[in-house]
Amino acid sequence: MAQLLLSLSILVILHEFGHYITAKWFKCRVEKFYLFFDPWFSIVKKKVGETVYGIGWLPLGGYVKIAGMVDESMDKEQLKQPPQPWEFRSKPAWQRLIIMLGGVTVNVILAFIIYAGILMVWGEDKMPNQSVKNGVWVTDSLMYDIGLRDGDKIVAVNNDTIHYFEDIPKKILFSGGGKINIVRNAKDTTIEIPRSLIGQLVEKKKSKGRLFYPRIPAIMGDFSADDTSYAKKAGLQYWDKIVKVDSTDINYLDEAAAYFGTKKGQKVILTVDRKGSRVTLPVQLDEDGKMNPTILSNGQFDSLGVIKIEHTDYGFFAAFPAGFNLAVTSLKDYIDQFKLILSPSTGAYKAVGGFKAMGSVFSGNEWDWRHFWNITAFFSIILAFMNLLPIPALDGGHVMFTLGEMITGRKPSEKFLEYAQIVGFVILIALMLYANGNDWFGWGRGK
């Protein structure tokens, strides 16, 4: 939860700064700048010049209060007074439009700067799909139910060739139904994707569930000093390769996992290859049929020739266009997912989530900075897109009314804007209740 709070705080402050700086640019008076909302009281507040800066107690966003604007504050008394030169309502429509787009603009810029920073610091790793020579290990029941099996080589979705293994779940998710093109036992075949499956896949994606992994040998990784797994207790060591469980030969990790699933809570006898010698070890499995081993990393499997990892380093000048491309791709992916949610036949609306779902995408108790910044960049894209929706009370609603004014030459009355703001708040509260209710109670899933 701390990671989610930090991420949202960064995004909200910079989003509101976009409104703040453009309002100041056009000489509007900014009366308040708040992280989180402050009904009744503030945690911290301090007035500097004409602006009160503060932190509210209700962590549902933030706001800047610009004089003469119909916004979250619903300050009707101020609007009863004659317009003043420093007020938002006194500015020409094009200036008000830029102020309204300031927050969204900052979020988009922030996303590509974060992506560029990630590429500069960590580079980029991709797994060419052709390098996954042994096919996939199907770890998700949904994929198994539609007919995908361990060892299948996924080559395309709807005849669109897959270049990188990481792109396969996205291709399936956005397929709109259709088919998965696979090679099974050296023969080309297809698997149909039911359109109703898409909603379930969105739910799986939200909960960080993996659909499949590359099929890999069962080779042990380096156990940590505080590892308390059954695998370490049994005496398994770094680079041990499981070749047999009881009397069953094992070539891949998924075969061992499948056998363990039939022996839940029991002991099995492992035969491992340890530096060319065969060693047998009794291992106790837990109630789920697992011994929770540490497995070699993708980089180590790359060195063994099992898979291939393409690593790209980015210098300062190369990182920014690459970061921009990542931001554009993230926006496109989110728009495609949003379309799925709006299509009832996909059932994707059932997976809409709130703060619980948002918090679940971080790395639990582990603080992984690369993952944190990736998620923050994506949230920044989402915040920009959602704020542009033409809903009153959002930036997109204000933009819609301002564009209408610029086209027709007629400015909406302040009373109309007040009512529109109220309607917008009702819509947003309803959406928030649905999303968070779906998180905790599964409303959209009929639970």
SEVEXFI-392437 format. One record per residue (C-alpha): x, y, z; chain; residue number from 1. Coordinates in steps of 0.5 Angstrom, whole numbers, plus 2048, in hexadecimal, padded with zeros to 3 digits. Last residue first. Layout:
BEGIN
c1:X, c2:Y, c3:Z, chaine:A, num:NUM
...
This chain:
BEGIN
c1:7D7, c2:7E6, c3:7F4, chaine:A, num:447
c1:7D4, c2:7E8, c3:7ED, chaine:A, num:446
c1:7DA, c2:7EA, c3:7EA, chaine:A, num:445
c1:7D9, c2:7F1, c3:7E9, chaine:A, num:444
c1:7D7, c2:7F2, c3:7F1, chaine:A, num:443
c1:7DE, c2:7EE, c3:7F3, chaine:A, num:442
c1:7DE, c2:7F0, c3:7FA, chaine:A, num:441
c1:7E4, c2:7F3, c3:7FB, chaine:A, num:440
c1:7E7, c2:7F5, c3:7F4, chaine:A, num:439
c1:7E0, c2:7F6, c3:7F1, chaine:A, num:438
c1:7DE, c2:7FA, c3:7F7, chaine:A, num:437
c1:7E4, c2:7FE, c3:7F5, chaine:A, num:436
c1:7E2, c2:7FF, c3:7EE, chaine:A, num:435
c1:7DB, c2:800, c3:7EF, chaine:A, num:434
c1:7DB, c2:805, c3:7F5, chaine:A, num:433
c1:7E0, c2:809, c3:7F0, chaine:A, num:432
c1:7DC, c2:809, c3:7EA, chaine:A, num:431
c1:7D6, c2:80B, c3:7EF, chaine:A, num:430
c1:7DA, c2:811, c3:7F2, chaine:A, num:429
c1:7DD, c2:813, c3:7EB, chaine:A, num:428
c1:7D6, c2:813, c3:7E8, chaine:A, num:427
c1:7D3, c2:817, c3:7EE, chaine:A, num:426
c1:7D9, c2:81C, c3:7ED, chaine:A, num:425
c1:7D7, c2:81D, c3:7E6, chaine:A, num:424
c1:7D0, c2:81F, c3:7E7, chaine:A, num:423
c1:7D2, c2:824, c3:7ED, chaine:A, num:422
c1:7D7, c2:827, c3:7E8, chaine:A, num:421
c1:7D2, c2:827, c3:7E2, chaine:A, num:420
c1:7CD, c2:82B, c3:7E7, chaine:A, num:419
c1:7D3, c2:830, c3:7E9, chaine:A, num:418
c1:7D5, c2:831, c3:7E2, chaine:A, num:417
c1:7CD, c2:832, c3:7E0, chaine:A, num:416
c1:7CD, c2:838, c3:7E5, chaine:A, num:415
c1:7D3, c2:83B, c3:7E3, chaine:A, num:414
c1:7D0, c2:83B, c3:7DC, chaine:A, num:413
c1:7D3, c2:838, c3:7D6, chaine:A, num:412
c1:7D7, c2:83D, c3:7D2, chaine:A, num:411
c1:7D5, c2:83E, c3:7CA, chaine:A, num:410
c1:7DA, c2:83F, c3:7C5, chaine:A, num:409
c1:7D7, c2:838, c3:7C2, chaine:A, num:408
c1:7DE, c2:835, c3:7C0, chaine:A, num:407
c1:7E2, c2:838, c3:7C6, chaine:A, num:406
c1:7DC, c2:837, c3:7CB, chaine:A, num:405
c1:7DC, c2:830, c3:7C9, chaine:A, num:404
c1:7E3, c2:82F, c3:7CA, chaine:A, num:403
c1:7E2, c2:832, c3:7D1, chaine:A, num:402
c1:7DD, c2:82D, c3:7D3, chaine:A, num:401
c1:7E0, c2:827, c3:7D0, chaine:A, num:400
c1:7E7, c2:829, c3:7D4, chaine:A, num:399
c1:7E3, c2:82A, c3:7DA, chaine:A, num:398
c1:7E0, c2:823, c3:7DA, chaine:A, num:397
c1:7E7, c2:821, c3:7D8, chaine:A, num:396
c1:7EA, c2:824, c3:7DE, chaine:A, num:395
c1:7E6, c2:81F, c3:7E2, chaine:A, num:394
c1:7E0, c2:822, c3:7E6, chaine:A, num:393
c1:7DB, c2:822, c3:7E0, chaine:A, num:392
c1:7DD, c2:81B, c3:7DC, chaine:A, num:391
c1:7E0, c2:81C, c3:7D5, chaine:A, num:390
c1:7E6, c2:817, c3:7D6, chaine:A, num:389
c1:7EC, c2:81B, c3:7D6, chaine:A, num:388
c1:7EE, c2:819, c3:7DE, chaine:A, num:387
c1:7ED, c2:812, c3:7DC, chaine:A, num:386
c1:7F3, c2:812, c3:7D7, chaine:A, num:385
c1:7F8, c2:816, c3:7DB, chaine:A, num:384
c1:7F7, c2:812, c3:7E1, chaine:A, num:383
c1:7F8, c2:80C, c3:7DD, chaine:A, num:382
c1:7FE, c2:80E, c3:7DA, chaine:A, num:381
c1:801, c2:811, c3:7E1, chaine:A, num:380
c1:7FF, c2:80A, c3:7E4, chaine:A, num:379
c1:803, c2:807, c3:7DE, chaine:A, num:378
c1:809, c2:80B, c3:7E1, chaine:A, num:377
c1:808, c2:809, c3:7E8, chaine:A, num:376
c1:807, c2:802, c3:7E6, chaine:A, num:375
c1:80E, c2:802, c3:7E3, chaine:A, num:374
c1:811, c2:806, c3:7E8, chaine:A, num:373
c1:80F, c2:801, c3:7EE, chaine:A, num:372
c1:811, c2:7FB, c3:7E9, chaine:A, num:371
c1:818, c2:7FE, c3:7E9, chaine:A, num:370
c1:818, c2:800, c3:7F0, chaine:A, num:369
c1:817, c2:7FA, c3:7F3, chaine:A, num:368
c1:815, c2:7FB, c3:7FA, chaine:A, num:367
c1:813, c2:7F4, c3:7FC, chaine:A, num:366
c1:80D, c2:7F3, c3:801, chaine:A, num:365
c1:808, c2:7F2, c3:7FB, chaine:A, num:364
c1:80B, c2:7F4, c3:7F5, chaine:A, num:363
c1:806, c2:7F9, c3:7F2, chaine:A, num:362
c1:800, c2:7F7, c3:7EE, chaine:A, num:361
c1:7FC, c2:7F5, c3:7F4, chaine:A, num:360
c1:7FB, c2:7FC, c3:7F6, chaine:A, num:359
c1:7F7, c2:7FE, c3:7F0, chaine:A, num:358
c1:7F3, c2:7F8, c3:7F1, chaine:A, num:357
c1:7F1, c2:7FA, c3:7F8, chaine:A, num:356
c1:7F1, c2:801, c3:7F6, chaine:A, num:355
c1:7EB, c2:800, c3:7F1, chaine:A, num:354
c1:7EA, c2:7FB, c3:7EC, chaine:A, num:353
c1:7E6, c2:7F9, c3:7E5, chaine:A, num:352
c1:7E6, c2:7F2, c3:7E4, chaine:A, num:351
c1:7DF, c2:7F1, c3:7E3, chaine:A, num:350
c1:7DF, c2:7F6, c3:7DE, chaine:A, num:349
c1:7E3, c2:7F1, c3:7D9, chaine:A, num:348
c1:7DD, c2:7ED, c3:7D8, chaine:A, num:347
c1:7DF, c2:7ED, c3:7D1, chaine:A, num:346
c1:7D8, c2:7ED, c3:7CE, chaine:A, num:345
c1:7D7, c2:7F4, c3:7D3, chaine:A, num:344
c1:7DC, c2:7F8, c3:7CE, chaine:A, num:343
c1:7DD, c2:7FE, c3:7D2, chaine:A, num:342
c1:7E3, c2:7FA, c3:7D6, chaine:A, num:341
c1:7E6, c2:7F7, c3:7D0, chaine:A, num:340
c1:7E6, c2:7FE, c3:7CD, chaine:A, num:339
c1:7EA, c2:800, c3:7D3, chaine:A, num:338
c1:7EF, c2:7FB, c3:7D2, chaine:A, num:337
c1:7F0, c2:7FE, c3:7CB, chaine:A, num:336
c1:7F1, c2:805, c3:7CE, chaine:A, num:335
c1:7F6, c2:802, c3:7D3, chaine:A, num:334
c1:7FA, c2:7FE, c3:7CE, chaine:A, num:333
c1:7FA, c2:805, c3:7CA, chaine:A, num:332
c1:7FD, c2:809, c3:7D0, chaine:A, num:331
c1:802, c2:804, c3:7D2, chaine:A, num:330
c1:804, c2:804, c3:7CA, chaine:A, num:329
c1:805, c2:80B, c3:7CA, chaine:A, num:328
c1:809, c2:80B, c3:7D1, chaine:A, num:327
c1:80D, c2:806, c3:7CE, chaine:A, num:326
c1:80F, c2:80A, c3:7C8, chaine:A, num:325
c1:810, c2:810, c3:7CC, chaine:A, num:324
c1:815, c2:80C, c3:7D0, chaine:A, num:323
c1:819, c2:80A, c3:7CA, chaine:A, num:322
c1:819, c2:811, c3:7C7, chaine:A, num:321
c1:81C, c2:813, c3:7CE, chaine:A, num:320
c1:821, c2:80D, c3:7CF, chaine:A, num:319
c1:825, c2:80E, c3:7C9, chaine:A, num:318
c1:827, c2:815, c3:7CB, chaine:A, num:317
c1:829, c2:813, c3:7D2, chaine:A, num:316
c1:82C, c2:80C, c3:7D0, chaine:A, num:315
c1:828, c2:806, c3:7D0, chaine:A, num:314
c1:82A, c2:7FF, c3:7D1, chaine:A, num:313
c1:827, c2:7F9, c3:7CE, chaine:A, num:312
c1:826, c2:7F2, c3:7D0, chaine:A, num:311
c1:824, c2:7EC, c3:7CC, chaine:A, num:310
c1:822, c2:7E6, c3:7D0, chaine:A, num:309
c1:823, c2:7DF, c3:7CD, chaine:A, num:308
c1:820, c2:7D9, c3:7D0, chaine:A, num:307
c1:823, c2:7D2, c3:7D1, chaine:A, num:306
c1:82A, c2:7D4, c3:7CF, chaine:A, num:305
c1:82D, c2:7D3, c3:7D6, chaine:A, num:304
c1:82F, c2:7DA, c3:7D6, chaine:A, num:303
c1:828, c2:7DC, c3:7D5, chaine:A, num:302
c1:825, c2:7D8, c3:7DA, chaine:A, num:301
c1:82A, c2:7DC, c3:7DF, chaine:A, num:300
c1:827, c2:7E2, c3:7DC, chaine:A, num:299
c1:820, c2:7E0, c3:7DD, chaine:A, num:298
c1:822, c2:7DE, c3:7E4, chaine:A, num:297
c1:823, c2:7D7, c3:7E7, chaine:A, num:296
c1:81D, c2:7D4, c3:7EC, chaine:A, num:295
c1:81D, c2:7D5, c3:7F3, chaine:A, num:294
c1:818, c2:7CF, c3:7F6, chaine:A, num:293
c1:811, c2:7D0, c3:7F9, chaine:A, num:292
c1:810, c2:7C8, c3:7FB, chaine:A, num:291
c1:809, c2:7C8, c3:7F8, chaine:A, num:290
c1:804, c2:7C3, c3:7F8, chaine:A, num:289
c1:7FF, c2:7C8, c3:7FB, chaine:A, num:288
c1:7FF, c2:7C5, c3:802, chaine:A, num:287
c1:806, c2:7C6, c3:802, chaine:A, num:286
c1:80B, c2:7C1, c3:7FF, chaine:A, num:285
c1:810, c2:7BD, c3:803, chaine:A, num:284
c1:817, c2:7BB, c3:7FF, chaine:A, num:283
c1:81B, c2:7B5, c3:7FF, chaine:A, num:282
c1:821, c2:7B6, c3:7FC, chaine:A, num:281
c1:825, c2:7B1, c3:7F7, chaine:A, num:280
c1:82C, c2:7B4, c3:7F3, chaine:A, num:279
c1:82E, c2:7B2, c3:7EC, chaine:A, num:278
c1:835, c2:7B5, c3:7EB, chaine:A, num:277
c1:837, c2:7B9, c3:7E5, chaine:A, num:276
c1:837, c2:7C0, c3:7E9, chaine:A, num:275
c1:831, c2:7BE, c3:7ED, chaine:A, num:274
c1:82C, c2:7BB, c3:7E8, chaine:A, num:273
c1:826, c2:7BA, c3:7ED, chaine:A, num:272
c1:821, c2:7B4, c3:7EF, chaine:A, num:271
c1:81C, c2:7B6, c3:7F3, chaine:A, num:270
c1:818, c2:7B1, c3:7F8, chaine:A, num:269
c1:811, c2:7B4, c3:7FA, chaine:A, num:268
c1:80E, c2:7B5, c3:801, chaine:A, num:267
c1:806, c2:7B7, c3:801, chaine:A, num:266
c1:802, c2:7BD, c3:803, chaine:A, num:265
c1:800, c2:7BD, c3:7FC, chaine:A, num:264
c1:802, c2:7B8, c3:7F7, chaine:A, num:263
c1:7FE, c2:7B8, c3:7F1, chaine:A, num:262
c1:800, c2:7C0, c3:7F0, chaine:A, num:261
c1:808, c2:7BE, c3:7F1, chaine:A, num:260
c1:807, c2:7BA, c3:7EB, chaine:A, num:259
c1:804, c2:7C0, c3:7E7, chaine:A, num:258
c1:80A, c2:7C4, c3:7EA, chaine:A, num:257
c1:80F, c2:7C0, c3:7E8, chaine:A, num:256
c1:80D, c2:7BF, c3:7E1, chaine:A, num:255
c1:80C, c2:7C7, c3:7E1, chaine:A, num:254
c1:814, c2:7C7, c3:7E3, chaine:A, num:253
c1:816, c2:7C4, c3:7DC, chaine:A, num:252
c1:819, c2:7BD, c3:7DB, chaine:A, num:251
c1:817, c2:7B9, c3:7E0, chaine:A, num:250
c1:817, c2:7B1, c3:7E0, chaine:A, num:249
c1:811, c2:7AE, c3:7E5, chaine:A, num:248
c1:814, c2:7A9, c3:7EA, chaine:A, num:247
c1:814, c2:7AD, c3:7F0, chaine:A, num:246
c1:815, c2:7B4, c3:7ED, chaine:A, num:245
c1:81A, c2:7B4, c3:7E8, chaine:A, num:244
c1:81F, c2:7B8, c3:7E4, chaine:A, num:243
c1:81F, c2:7BE, c3:7E9, chaine:A, num:242
c1:825, c2:7C3, c3:7E8, chaine:A, num:241
c1:82A, c2:7C5, c3:7ED, chaine:A, num:240
c1:82D, c2:7CC, c3:7EB, chaine:A, num:239
c1:82D, c2:7CE, c3:7F3, chaine:A, num:238
c1:82B, c2:7C9, c3:7F8, chaine:A, num:237
c1:825, c2:7C5, c3:7FA, chaine:A, num:236
c1:826, c2:7C2, c3:801, chaine:A, num:235
c1:81F, c2:7C1, c3:803, chaine:A, num:234
c1:81F, c2:7C7, c3:807, chaine:A, num:233
c1:820, c2:7CB, c3:801, chaine:A, num:232
c1:81B, c2:7C8, c3:7FD, chaine:A, num:231
c1:816, c2:7C8, c3:803, chaine:A, num:230
c1:817, c2:7D0, c3:803, chaine:A, num:229
c1:81A, c2:7D4, c3:809, chaine:A, num:228
c1:81E, c2:7D8, c3:805, chaine:A, num:227
c1:822, c2:7DD, c3:80A, chaine:A, num:226
c1:829, c2:7DC, c3:807, chaine:A, num:225
c1:826, c2:7DD, c3:800, chaine:A, num:224
c1:826, c2:7D7, c3:7FB, chaine:A, num:223
c1:82A, c2:7D8, c3:7F5, chaine:A, num:222
c1:825, c2:7D5, c3:7EF, chaine:A, num:221
c1:823, c2:7CE, c3:7EE, chaine:A, num:220
c1:823, c2:7CB, c3:7E7, chaine:A, num:219
c1:81C, c2:7C8, c3:7E5, chaine:A, num:218
c1:81D, c2:7C8, c3:7DD, chaine:A, num:217
c1:819, c2:7CE, c3:7DA, chaine:A, num:216
c1:812, c2:7CF, c3:7D6, chaine:A, num:215
c1:811, c2:7D6, c3:7D5, chaine:A, num:214
c1:80C, c2:7D9, c3:7DA, chaine:A, num:213
c1:804, c2:7D9, c3:7D9, chaine:A, num:212
c1:7FE, c2:7DD, c3:7DB, chaine:A, num:211
c1:801, c2:7E1, c3:7E1, chaine:A, num:210
c1:7FC, c2:7E4, c3:7E6, chaine:A, num:209
c1:7FE, c2:7EB, c3:7E8, chaine:A, num:208
c1:7F7, c2:7EC, c3:7EB, chaine:A, num:207
c1:7F5, c2:7F1, c3:7E6, chaine:A, num:206
c1:7F8, c2:7ED, c3:7E0, chaine:A, num:205
c1:7F3, c2:7E7, c3:7E3, chaine:A, num:204
c1:7ED, c2:7EB, c3:7E3, chaine:A, num:203
c1:7EF, c2:7EE, c3:7DC, chaine:A, num:202
c1:7EF, c2:7E6, c3:7DA, chaine:A, num:201
c1:7E9, c2:7E5, c3:7DD, chaine:A, num:200
c1:7E5, c2:7EB, c3:7D9, chaine:A, num:199
c1:7E9, c2:7E8, c3:7D3, chaine:A, num:198
c1:7E6, c2:7E1, c3:7D3, chaine:A, num:197
c1:7DF, c2:7E3, c3:7D1, chaine:A, num:196
c1:7E2, c2:7E4, c3:7CA, chaine:A, num:195
c1:7E4, c2:7DD, c3:7CA, chaine:A, num:194
c1:7EB, c2:7DC, c3:7C7, chaine:A, num:193
c1:7EB, c2:7D6, c3:7C2, chaine:A, num:192
c1:7F2, c2:7D2, c3:7C2, chaine:A, num:191
c1:7F5, c2:7D1, c3:7BC, chaine:A, num:190
c1:7FA, c2:7CB, c3:7B9, chaine:A, num:189
c1:801, c2:7CB, c3:7B5, chaine:A, num:188
c1:804, c2:7C4, c3:7B7, chaine:A, num:187
c1:80B, c2:7C3, c3:7BA, chaine:A, num:186
c1:808, c2:7BF, c3:7C0, chaine:A, num:185
c1:804, c2:7C6, c3:7C1, chaine:A, num:184
c1:805, c2:7CC, c3:7BD, chaine:A, num:183
c1:800, c2:7D2, c3:7BF, chaine:A, num:182
c1:7FC, c2:7D7, c3:7BC, chaine:A, num:181
c1:7F7, c2:7DA, c3:7C1, chaine:A, num:180
c1:7F0, c2:7DC, c3:7BE, chaine:A, num:179
c1:7EB, c2:7E1, c3:7BE, chaine:A, num:178
c1:7E8, c2:7E5, c3:7C4, chaine:A, num:177
c1:7E9, c2:7EC, c3:7C4, chaine:A, num:176
c1:7F0, c2:7EB, c3:7C4, chaine:A, num:175
c1:7F2, c2:7F0, c3:7C9, chaine:A, num:174
c1:7F3, c2:7EB, c3:7CF, chaine:A, num:173
c1:7F7, c2:7E6, c3:7CA, chaine:A, num:172
c1:7FC, c2:7EB, c3:7C7, chaine:A, num:171
c1:7FD, c2:7EE, c3:7CE, chaine:A, num:170
c1:7FE, c2:7E7, c3:7D1, chaine:A, num:169
c1:803, c2:7E6, c3:7CB, chaine:A, num:168
c1:807, c2:7EC, c3:7CB, chaine:A, num:167
c1:80C, c2:7EA, c3:7D1, chaine:A, num:166
c1:80E, c2:7E4, c3:7CC, chaine:A, num:165
c1:811, c2:7E9, c3:7C7, chaine:A, num:164
c1:810, c2:7E9, c3:7BF, chaine:A, num:163
c1:809, c2:7E6, c3:7BF, chaine:A, num:162
c1:806, c2:7E5, c3:7B8, chaine:A, num:161
c1:7FF, c2:7E8, c3:7B7, chaine:A, num:160
c1:7FB, c2:7E2, c3:7B4, chaine:A, num:159
c1:7F5, c2:7E3, c3:7B9, chaine:A, num:158
c1:7FB, c2:7E2, c3:7BE, chaine:A, num:157
c1:801, c2:7DF, c3:7BC, chaine:A, num:156
c1:807, c2:7DA, c3:7BD, chaine:A, num:155
c1:805, c2:7D7, c3:7C4, chaine:A, num:154
c1:809, c2:7D1, c3:7C5, chaine:A, num:153
c1:805, c2:7CC, c3:7C9, chaine:A, num:152
c1:80A, c2:7C8, c3:7CE, chaine:A, num:151
c1:805, c2:7C8, c3:7D4, chaine:A, num:150
c1:7FE, c2:7C9, c3:7D1, chaine:A, num:149
c1:7F9, c2:7CE, c3:7CE, chaine:A, num:148
c1:7F2, c2:7CB, c3:7CD, chaine:A, num:147
c1:7ED, c2:7D1, c3:7CF, chaine:A, num:146
c1:7ED, c2:7CE, c3:7D6, chaine:A, num:145
c1:7F4, c2:7CE, c3:7D7, chaine:A, num:144
c1:7F5, c2:7D5, c3:7D6, chaine:A, num:143
c1:7EF, c2:7D7, c3:7DB, chaine:A, num:142
c1:7F3, c2:7D2, c3:7E0, chaine:A, num:141
c1:7F9, c2:7D6, c3:7E0, chaine:A, num:140
c1:800, c2:7D3, c3:7E1, chaine:A, num:139
c1:801, c2:7D1, c3:7D9, chaine:A, num:138
c1:808, c2:7CF, c3:7D9, chaine:A, num:137
c1:80A, c2:7D2, c3:7D2, chaine:A, num:136
c1:80E, c2:7CF, c3:7CC, chaine:A, num:135
c1:815, c2:7CC, c3:7CC, chaine:A, num:134
c1:818, c2:7D0, c3:7C7, chaine:A, num:133
c1:816, c2:7D7, c3:7CA, chaine:A, num:132
c1:81C, c2:7DA, c3:7C6, chaine:A, num:131
c1:817, c2:7DC, c3:7C0, chaine:A, num:130
c1:813, c2:7E0, c3:7C5, chaine:A, num:129
c1:819, c2:7E5, c3:7C6, chaine:A, num:128
c1:819, c2:7E6, c3:7CD, chaine:A, num:127
c1:81A, c2:7EE, c3:7CF, chaine:A, num:126
c1:81E, c2:7F1, c3:7D4, chaine:A, num:125
c1:81F, c2:7F9, c3:7D4, chaine:A, num:124
c1:824, c2:7FE, c3:7D7, chaine:A, num:123
c1:824, c2:7FE, c3:7DF, chaine:A, num:122
c1:826, c2:805, c3:7E0, chaine:A, num:121
c1:825, c2:809, c3:7D9, chaine:A, num:120
c1:81F, c2:805, c3:7D7, chaine:A, num:119
c1:81C, c2:806, c3:7DE, chaine:A, num:118
c1:81D, c2:80E, c3:7DD, chaine:A, num:117
c1:81A, c2:80E, c3:7D6, chaine:A, num:116
c1:814, c2:80A, c3:7D9, chaine:A, num:115
c1:814, c2:80F, c3:7DF, chaine:A, num:114
c1:815, c2:815, c3:7DA, chaine:A, num:113
c1:80F, c2:812, c3:7D5, chaine:A, num:112
c1:80A, c2:812, c3:7DB, chaine:A, num:111
c1:80C, c2:819, c3:7DE, chaine:A, num:110
c1:80A, c2:81C, c3:7D7, chaine:A, num:109
c1:804, c2:818, c3:7D7, chaine:A, num:108
c1:802, c2:81A, c3:7DE, chaine:A, num:107
c1:804, c2:822, c3:7DD, chaine:A, num:106
c1:800, c2:822, c3:7D7, chaine:A, num:105
c1:7FA, c2:81F, c3:7DB, chaine:A, num:104
c1:7FB, c2:825, c3:7E0, chaine:A, num:103
c1:7FB, c2:82A, c3:7DB, chaine:A, num:102
c1:7F5, c2:829, c3:7D7, chaine:A, num:101
c1:7F1, c2:82D, c3:7DB, chaine:A, num:100
c1:7F6, c2:833, c3:7DB, chaine:A, num:99
c1:7F6, c2:832, c3:7D4, chaine:A, num:98
c1:7EF, c2:833, c3:7D3, chaine:A, num:97
c1:7EE, c2:839, c3:7D8, chaine:A, num:96
c1:7F3, c2:83C, c3:7D3, chaine:A, num:95
c1:7F0, c2:83B, c3:7CD, chaine:A, num:94
c1:7E9, c2:83D, c3:7D0, chaine:A, num:93
c1:7EB, c2:844, c3:7D2, chaine:A, num:92
c1:7EC, c2:845, c3:7D9, chaine:A, num:91
c1:7E7, c2:848, c3:7DE, chaine:A, num:90
c1:7E4, c2:842, c3:7E0, chaine:A, num:89
c1:7EB, c2:840, c3:7E3, chaine:A, num:88
c1:7EB, c2:846, c3:7E7, chaine:A, num:87
c1:7F1, c2:84B, c3:7E7, chaine:A, num:86
c1:7ED, c2:850, c3:7E4, chaine:A, num:85
c1:7E8, c2:850, c3:7E8, chaine:A, num:84
c1:7E1, c2:84E, c3:7E7, chaine:A, num:83
c1:7DB, c2:851, c3:7EB, chaine:A, num:82
c1:7D9, c2:84D, c3:7F1, chaine:A, num:81
c1:7D4, c2:847, c3:7F1, chaine:A, num:80
c1:7DA, c2:843, c3:7EF, chaine:A, num:79
c1:7DD, c2:844, c3:7F5, chaine:A, num:78
c1:7D7, c2:842, c3:7F9, chaine:A, num:77
c1:7D6, c2:83B, c3:7F5, chaine:A, num:76
c1:7DD, c2:838, c3:7F7, chaine:A, num:75
c1:7DB, c2:831, c3:7F5, chaine:A, num:74
c1:7E2, c2:82F, c3:7F7, chaine:A, num:73
c1:7E3, c2:829, c3:7F2, chaine:A, num:72
c1:7E3, c2:82E, c3:7EC, chaine:A, num:71
c1:7DF, c2:834, c3:7EA, chaine:A, num:70
c1:7E5, c2:839, c3:7E8, chaine:A, num:69
c1:7E5, c2:840, c3:7EB, chaine:A, num:68
c1:7EB, c2:83F, c3:7EF, chaine:A, num:67
c1:7EF, c2:839, c3:7ED, chaine:A, num:66
c1:7EF, c2:834, c3:7F3, chaine:A, num:65
c1:7F4, c2:82E, c3:7F1, chaine:A, num:64
c1:7F2, c2:827, c3:7F3, chaine:A, num:63
c1:7F4, c2:820, c3:7F5, chaine:A, num:62
c1:7F2, c2:819, c3:7F5, chaine:A, num:61
c1:7EE, c2:814, c3:7F9, chaine:A, num:60
c1:7F3, c2:814, c3:7FF, chaine:A, num:59
c1:7EE, c2:818, c3:804, chaine:A, num:58
c1:7F2, c2:81B, c3:80A, chaine:A, num:57
c1:7F4, c2:821, c3:806, chaine:A, num:56
c1:7FB, c2:824, c3:805, chaine:A, num:55
c1:7FC, c2:82B, c3:804, chaine:A, num:54
c1:7FF, c2:831, c3:800, chaine:A, num:53
c1:7FB, c2:838, c3:801, chaine:A, num:52
c1:7FC, c2:83C, c3:7FB, chaine:A, num:51
c1:7FC, c2:844, c3:7FB, chaine:A, num:50
c1:803, c2:845, c3:7FE, chaine:A, num:49
c1:805, c2:83E, c3:801, chaine:A, num:48
c1:7FF, c2:83C, c3:806, chaine:A, num:47
c1:801, c2:835, c3:80A, chaine:A, num:46
c1:7FD, c2:82F, c3:80B, chaine:A, num:45
c1:7FE, c2:828, c3:80E, chaine:A, num:44
c1:7F9, c2:823, c3:810, chaine:A, num:43
c1:7F3, c2:827, c3:80D, chaine:A, num:42
c1:7EC, c2:827, c3:810, chaine:A, num:41
c1:7E5, c2:827, c3:80E, chaine:A, num:40
c1:7E5, c2:824, c3:807, chaine:A, num:39
c1:7ED, c2:824, c3:805, chaine:A, num:38
c1:7EE, c2:820, c3:7FF, chaine:A, num:37
c1:7F5, c2:81D, c3:7FD, chaine:A, num:36
c1:7FB, c2:821, c3:7FB, chaine:A, num:35
c1:7F8, c2:828, c3:7FB, chaine:A, num:34
c1:7FA, c2:82F, c3:7F8, chaine:A, num:33
c1:7F5, c2:835, c3:7FA, chaine:A, num:32
c1:7F4, c2:83C, c3:7F8, chaine:A, num:31
c1:7F7, c2:83C, c3:7F1, chaine:A, num:30
c1:7F6, c2:843, c3:7EE, chaine:A, num:29
c1:7F6, c2:843, c3:7E6, chaine:A, num:28
c1:7FC, c2:847, c3:7E3, chaine:A, num:27
c1:7FC, c2:843, c3:7DD, chaine:A, num:26
c1:802, c2:83F, c3:7DF, chaine:A, num:25
c1:800, c2:83E, c3:7E6, chaine:A, num:24
c1:7FA, c2:83A, c3:7E3, chaine:A, num:23
c1:7FF, c2:836, c3:7DF, chaine:A, num:22
c1:803, c2:835, c3:7E5, chaine:A, num:21
c1:7FD, c2:833, c3:7E9, chaine:A, num:20
c1:7FA, c2:82E, c3:7E4, chaine:A, num:19
c1:800, c2:82A, c3:7E3, chaine:A, num:18
c1:802, c2:82A, c3:7EA, chaine:A, num:17
c1:7FB, c2:827, c3:7EB, chaine:A, num:16
c1:7FE, c2:821, c3:7E7, chaine:A, num:15
c1:805, c2:821, c3:7EA, chaine:A, num:14
c1:802, c2:821, c3:7F1, chaine:A, num:13
c1:7FD, c2:81B, c3:7EF, chaine:A, num:12
c1:802, c2:817, c3:7EC, chaine:A, num:11
c1:807, c2:817, c3:7F1, chaine:A, num:10
c1:802, c2:816, c3:7F7, chaine:A, num:9
c1:7FF, c2:810, c3:7F3, chaine:A, num:8
c1:806, c2:80D, c3:7F2, chaine:A, num:7
c1:807, c2:80E, c3:7FA, chaine:A, num:6
c1:801, c2:80C, c3:7FC, chaine:A, num:5
c1:801, c2:805, c3:7F7, chaine:A, num:4
c1:808, c2:804, c3:7FA, chaine:A, num:3
c1:806, c2:805, c3:801, chaine:A, num:2
c1:800, c2:800, c3:800, chaine:A, num:1
